[in-house]
Amino acid sequence: MFARRISLSIAILFSVLCAACVTEPQDRSGLAELPTDYSINIHNWHHENKAVSAFSGGMERIFKFRVVKKGLGATPLPYSENQYVFEDVDNYLTRNRVMGVLIIKDGNIVLEKYAFDRSESHRFQSKSMVKSVVSLLIGMAIEEGKIASIDDLAKRYLPDLDEHPYGNTSIRHLLQMSSGVKFKNMTDYPKTSDTETLERVSWRGYGPGGLSTVMPFKNRPRISTPGTKFYYSSAETQVLGLILRETTGMPLSDYLSEKIWRPMGAESSATWWVDKSGQEPAYDGLGATLRDYARLGVLLANDGAIGGNQIVPKKWVLEATQPTPGYPHLKPGRATSYHGYGYQFWIMPTHGRQFAMLGGRGQAVFVDPNLKLVMAQNSAFKKGDDTSPRELHELWRDVVRKYQR
């Protein structure tokens, strides 16, 4: 009897641990196969010694995803004859656990380096960089008339959120992370964060997914008036993703493929995690090559155009990548002690226009439209490491200074 209880307990524990596991074959059509660390699993993917593997395709073995399909042709990224000389590049990569860094000037690659046996074919985790992608998709949906106005309340498109504070927040304020709804992010509350709750009920699979992913926050108070204070909240981006799914009638992966990935000429298909309902987490989970993240940067450096084709409305890109007039709390030094904030984009504290897509553990795409300069990086910075993010930003500043001369 005791042995039977032990067996039952182990079975229950395994089923809980594997709530989000891949239990059936995934549709991998169009995906390049990656060198795989077969020792990565549901028990150890979050361990520090597995971070490089987890962040470069390993998590695709564990969590369900949908494919973001590429088109028939890729936009060329030719190598420049004048390569960027960076004496400490190899040391920078290994010291900071950076899998790859790529710099583009005027559409040409001036530096592309990989470490830890990674290459241009590996898909790397976006972390929160995907929030900026969701912003671009919101702009596309507005352009197409699927969303009537950026100032509509979320509940217009998600009526089940009628009594939810996020449902009574405008799309604009969600884009600006300015709903005023109390949310404990991982930076301020590492042991009891709402981000952890959101992850568990969405891509980790401990819940039905979809609209239910934002229900843990239904009774949260507003701690500030909407549109007056910046406070980083992945749940606000999740609501934007739910609006996109409802208004377009398409999974986010398919909408991204149709509106951006194929038109911009991505060279590889990407992946995006899904929850049990098939909904992508709008705040995390895109997996793409470093070159395709850099292509997104090139598109942004050209205000939504690439290869002579306007992909994302220029007006939207300009609005999204600058602090909105009349919202002083979003300016650099006000939103945070360093960055400002646009529509899910980070604004750099510079005289000229510079902005970035940023994700946890060192994922970044920096853009200077005036210099037509892009720097993309994928990494696995150690948890709690404050030095590596500073080095990343200093590297970007050094690159900008070189091309400003």
N, C-alpha and C positions, 0 to 999 in steps of 0.2 A: 504493500500500500504506500509506504514511504517513497519507494523508488518510483511508483507511478505518479505521486505528487510532484517529485523532482522533475520527471520527464514533462509533465504538464506545465510546470512553471517555466521550464526552459523553452518549451514551444510557444507559450504566451509571450515571453520576453523576446524571442526571435521575431515573432509576428509584429510586435510593437516597434522594435528596432528597424524592421524592414518595411514600415508603413509606406515609405516613399520609394522602395527599391524597384528596379526594373524587373518585372516578373513575367514579361512576355517579350517576344522579339520586337525591336524598335524598327520603324521605317527609316532606313539609312540610305535611301536612294539619293544619289547625287553627292554623297559625302565622301571625302577623301578619308581613307583609313589611316589611323595614327599609330605610331609605336606606342604600345600600351604597357603600363605598369600593372601587371596582373595581381600584385599584392594589395592594391588599393581596394577598399570595400566599405560597406556601410558603417563598420565599427571604427575605422581609422582615417577616413578621408579628411577629417578636421584636425588631425595631429600635425604638428609643425614639420615633422620629418617627411610628411606626405604632401606638403603644400605645393611644391613645384609640380608634382604629378597631378594633383587635384585641379590646379588652376590651368593646366594645359591639356585638357581633354579627358582626364581621369574620371571626373564626375559624371561624364556621359555613360560610364559603365554602371552607374548606381541609380541615377535619377532620370525619370522620363523626360523626353524632350520632343519638340517638333522641329522639322528641318525648314530653314529659311533658304529657299532655293535661289541659286544664282541664275543669270541669263546665259545666252549663248556665247557672248564675247566679253572679254575683260578690258576695262580702260587701262591703257599702258601706263606703267610707272617706270620710265627709262632711267638708267643710271647716269648721273651727271659726270662729266669729265673732271669736274672740280669737287673732289670728295671732301667732306668735313673732317678735319684732323682733330682728333680727340685723344690725347696721349694716354689718358687714364681709363679708356673705355672698358677694357677687359676687366680691370680691377673694379671699376664702378659696377659692372654687371654682377660679378661674383660676390663682391662685398655687400651689395644690397639685395641679393637674390632676385635679380632682374633676368627674365628669360629672353627678352628681346627689346631693342630700341631701334626706331626708324625715324629718320629726319628727311623731310621733303622740302625743297626750295623750288618755286616756280614749276611745280609739277614733276620735278626730277628728284630721284633718290640721291641724297648726298651722304647718307650713312645708313647702313643696315647691319646690325650685329645681333647675334644670338648666343646664348650660353646654356649650360646644363643640357647639352645635346638636343636642344630644341631647334626648329627650323621654320622656314616660311610656310610650311604645310600644316603646322600645328594650330589648333584652335585654342584660343586663350579666353578665360573668363572675363567678362566685362565688369562684373560687380555693378556698382551704381552708374557706370558710364551709360548703361542702357536707358537710364532716366532721360538723358538728353535725346536719345533716339525716339523715345515716346513723345517728347515735346515736338519733334519734327513731324511725327505721325498725327498729332493733334492739329498742327498747322495744315497738313494735307486734308484732314477731314473737314476743317473749317472752309478751306478753299473749295472743296467739292460740295459744300452745302449740307454735309451730313451732320455737322454741328452748326447750329444757327449763329451762335455768338459766344465769344470767349467769356462774356459776362453772365451767361446763363448759369443758374444753379445746377449742381450735379443731379439733383433729383428730377429735373426735367427729362433726363435720359435714363435715370435709374430710380423709378418711382418707389421701389422698395426701400430706398434710403430717405423717404419722406420725413421720418422722425429721427434721423441720424444726423449728427452735427456735420459730417462730411457732405451729406445730401443737401444741406442748407448752406453750402459754401460754393462760391462761384468757381468756374473752371480757371479763371485768371488767378485767383488766390491759391488754388491748388497747385498751379504751375509755379507760383512764386514761393511755395512752402510757407504760406502766410495765412493759413486757415484760423490760427489761434487755438486750435483744438489741442489739448494736452496729449503729448506723445513722448514716451521715454525712449530716446534713441540710444544706440549702443555706446556712443562716445561718453555720454553723461551717466548712463546707468548700465555698465558692462555686465553686471550679474543679474539684473532684473529688467532687461530692456524689452520694450514693445516690439522692437525689430525682431528679436528672437521669437516672440509669439507669432508675428506675421509670417516669418519663415516657416515655422512649424505647421501652421494651418494652410500654407500655400504649397510651395515646391517640395517641402519635406514630406508632405502627404499625410499629416495627422489631422485631416479634416476633409470635408467634401469639396472644398475649393470654391472657385467662383466668388459670388457676392458674399458668401459666408466668411471670406478671409478678412473683411473689414468689420465684421460684427463684434469682435472683442472690444472695439472702441466706441460702440454705440452710445454708451452712457458717459462718455468723457466730457468734462466741462470745457468751455473755452476760457483760456487764461489771458487772452488778449482779443481785441476787436479784429475781425478779419481785415487783412490788408494793411496792418500796422506794425507787425513784428515778424521777423524771420525766425523760424525754428524748423530744423531739418527733420522731416518725417517721411519715411518710405511709404507709409500708408496713404499719403496724399497722392503719390505717383500711382499706387495700386488702384485708387479710385479712377484716375485718368485712364488706366488700362481697361478697366471695366466699362467705362464710357465708350472707348474705342471699339471694344468688342460688340457692344450693343448697337452703336450707330452705324458701323460698317457692315455688320453681319458676318464678319470674318474673324478667324483667329488672328492675333497680333502678328504671328510669324508670317502668315499669308499676306497680310496687308503690308508688312515691311518688305516682303519679297516683291510684291507688285509695284509698290510706290517708290521704293528707294533702292533695294539691293540689286535688282535686275537693271533698272534704269541707270544706276551709277556705274555699272560695269564691275561689280564685285568679281574677283577671280575665283572665289571658293564659296560653296554653300556654307551656311552657318547653322547653328542649333540654338534653341531657346527652350529652357525647361518648361514643363507644364505641371499644373496641379491635377488632382483627381478628376476635376470637371473638364480638363483640357485647356484651362485658362493659363496663359503665360504670366509669371510674376512681372509686373511692369517695372519693378524696381531692381531687378537682378536677373542673372541667368542666361544672357546671350553669350554664345561661344563663337568667336570668329578669328580669322588669322590677323596677325599684326598688320599685314599689308592692307587688308580690307578696313581695319580700324583707321589706318592712315588715309585710305580713300575717302572715308567719311570726313576726315579732316580737310582733305583737298576740296571736297564739295562745300564745306563750311567756309573755307578760305575764299571761295568764289561766290559767297552769298547764295548758296543753294544750287549752283550750276556746276557741271562737270562735263568735259568733252564738248563744250559749246551748247549743251542742253540744260535748260532750267528744270531741275528736278523738284526742288522744294521752293515754294514761293519766296522770292527775295525779301519781300516785306516782312514775312514771318521770321526769317533767319535774322534779320536786323533787329526785330523786336525781341526775339528770344535770347539774343546774345549780348544785350545791354540792359542795365537797370532801367526799369520803366519810369518815365518822367512822372513826378507826383508821388513816388514811393521812395522817399529818402532812406528808409530802413533797409533798402536793398543795395545801397552803394557799397563799394569796397571799404573796409574798415568799419562798416555799420552792420551789415549782415553777419559777418564774422570779423575777427580782429585783422584779417588779411583780405579775404575774397569778398566780392559782391555776388549778387545772384540775379539771374534773369528768369527765363522760363525753363527751369531744370538745367541750366548751364551756369558754371562758375565764372565770374568776371574777375579778371586780373587787375591789380591796382597800378595801372600804368596810364601814361598820358594818351597814348594811342589805343586803339581798340584791340584788346586781346582777351581771349576767353578759353575755357577748357571744359572737356568732359572728364570727370574724375570718378574713380571707383576705389573701393577699399583695397588695401594691401598694395597700392601703388599703380593701379591701372590709370592711364592718362592719355588724352589726346589734347595737346595744346595747339592753339591756332592764332596766328597773327595775319589777318586778311590784307593789311597794307603791304607787308613783306612777302605775302604768298608763302608763308612759312608754317610748317606743320611738324610737330614732334609727337610720335606715338610710342607708348611703352606698355608692356605687360610684365607683371612681376608677381612675387609672392612675399612681399615685405613681412617681416616677423610681427606678430601681434604685439601691440604696445611700443613698437619701434618709432621714436620721434625723429631720429636722425635721418633715416632714408627718405621720408617725404621732404625734408628740408633740402637734401642733396638733389632730389628730383627737380624741385623748383629752381634751385641754383643752376642746374644744368640748363634748364629752359632759358633762364635769364642770360647765361653765357652764350647760348646759341643765338638769341635775339641780338645781343650786343655785337656778335661777329658780323651778322648780316645787316646791321644798321650802319656799319662803317662806310 
